[in-house]
Amino acid sequence: MTTDTTESKYYELGEKGHVTMHKLYPDPFMDRCNGEILSYAMDKHPTSKNVMNARNTAIEISSDCPHQGTFHSDQGWDYEI
C-alpha cells in the first residue's frame, strides 16, 4: 500500500465576481497490486490526524488479507511533524 499527501487547488467565484483560490489536501491509501484506493481523508489543511485516520481505515479494510501488508510513503511533511 502506498500514500502521499497532495496539495490540490480549486477556485470559487464569489457573489461580487471575485475569484478565490482554496486548497485541499487529500491523503489516499492505494493498493499497489490493483490500484484501488482503499481509504482516504481530506481537509483544508495538511494534518497528521488525517493521514493516521486514513491509514487506520486502510488497515481495517485489509485486515482479512492472508498476506502481510507493507505501507510505503515518501516520508514528506507528515514525518517532519
ChimeraX attribute file (.defattr): number of C-alpha atoms within 10 A of each C-alpha:
attribute: neighborCount
match mode: 1-to-1
recipient: residues
	/A:1	21
	/A:2	16
	/A:3	23
	/A:4	19
	/A:5	25
	/A:6	14
	/A:7	13
	/A:8	11
	/A:9	10
	/A:10	9
	/A:11	10
	/A:12	11
	/A:13	10
	/A:14	9
	/A:15	7
	/A:16	6
	/A:17	8
	/A:18	9
	/A:19	11
	/A:20	10
	/A:21	10
	/A:22	11
	/A:23	15
	/A:24	16
	/A:25	19
	/A:26	22
	/A:27	25
	/A:28	23
	/A:29	27
	/A:30	20
	/A:31	19
	/A:32	14
	/A:33	7
	/A:34	7
	/A:35	11
	/A:36	11
	/A:37	15
	/A:38	18
	/A:39	20
	/A:40	20
	/A:41	18
	/A:42	17
	/A:43	12
	/A:44	12
	/A:45	12
	/A:46	19
	/A:47	16
	/A:48	16
	/A:49	11
	/A:50	21
	/A:51	21
	/A:52	15
	/A:53	15
	/A:54	22
	/A:55	23
	/A:56	13
	/A:57	16
	/A:58	21
	/A:59	18
	/A:60	12
	/A:61	12
	/A:62	16
	/A:63	12
	/A:64	9
	/A:65	9
	/A:66	7
	/A:67	8
	/A:68	8
	/A:69	12
	/A:70	9
	/A:71	14
	/A:72	13
	/A:73	13
	/A:74	11
	/A:75	11
	/A:76	10
	/A:77	12
	/A:78	17
	/A:79	9
	/A:80	7
	/A:81	7
